[in-house]
Amino acid sequence: MNLKNRLSAFAGLALVACLAAAPQSKAVDSHMFEIGTGMESALSEGGVNVLLRFGYGYSRMQDETDPDPIMGPEQLVWAHISGDLAIDPTATGAAALPMIDIKIIPVHNSLSIIRDNGDAVFADLQVLPMNVGRDIRLDQNVSFKVSVVGLQVGLVQYKTDQIALFAQVAADALGYKLVDMVSDAGMYHGGRVLGTALEGGAQFTITENFSIRIALGGSADLNLGTLNSAFAVQSDLDAYLAVRADIARFIQVFLKGGINANCASAGYGCDYAPQLMLGATILF
């Protein structure tokens, strides 16, 4: 996938919404689907799970008859959902689904500034971003978080026609979080103060239909609430290295390894688990 043509390659989203003025335009609706499979493992647990990956986005973009040479076209994304499910074929009951990670963004759009050589800066505004999760390796039976607003700011800089560097920072604030622990620690719920994420790396365009993307990133959040009726500070943290190959613009092969953590005060401490995911998806 060429970064000059698709800024979404470094943002990690199937769709990137771009907002700008268009004096003469008509609306064009589009749908994008992502579906794939692979393997997932917590490594320390010793088992290998079947990984299912999915995504969907619906957008309405302005087809400009007089496009701005700097600003991107107007595009509003009404729905974006993506997720990973890990299935343990050897387990039964709830243990057969050890990991769930589903992200939902009801509405988001962005403003992008693009130079002639492909360098770009964009800011993506998200309304009510939310996440539904589960990871029994982190003592999380069910987790849910939602924020009032989220913002991503990123840039792409081309060193050559084949090599581009990218970086992005994201934050969301003011919301609610719930974590139901698998153990007898009980249930945490409270206010979501802030969530942050960083990612950076490089993309190498080998040919027009083949590119490789390498990214290093991490995230953390801060939540204030109660755990078993006692005041508690809760946080999820992760750090990862991801490699992805984009083939013919609609096939992605991915490898991601990292470590995740679930931490809380009130005598709970932290649970850590490494994670490895490998697979392939199709975009259509």
Buried (B, 14 or more C-beta within 10 A) or exposed (E): BBBBEBBBBBBBBBBBBBBBEBEEBEEEEEEBEBEBBBEBBBBEBEBBBBBBBBBBBBBBBBEBEEBBEEBBBBBBBBBBBBBBBBBBEEBEEEEEBBBBBBBBBBBBBBBBBBEEEBBBBBBBBBEBBBBBBBBBBBBBBBBBBBBBBBBBBBBBBBEEEEEBBBBBBBBBBEBBBBBBBBEEBBBBBBEBBBBBBBBBBBBBBEEEBBBBBEBBBBBBBBBBBBBBEEEBBBBBBBBBEBBBBBBEBEBBBBBBBBBBBBBBBBEBEEBEBBBBBBBBBEBE
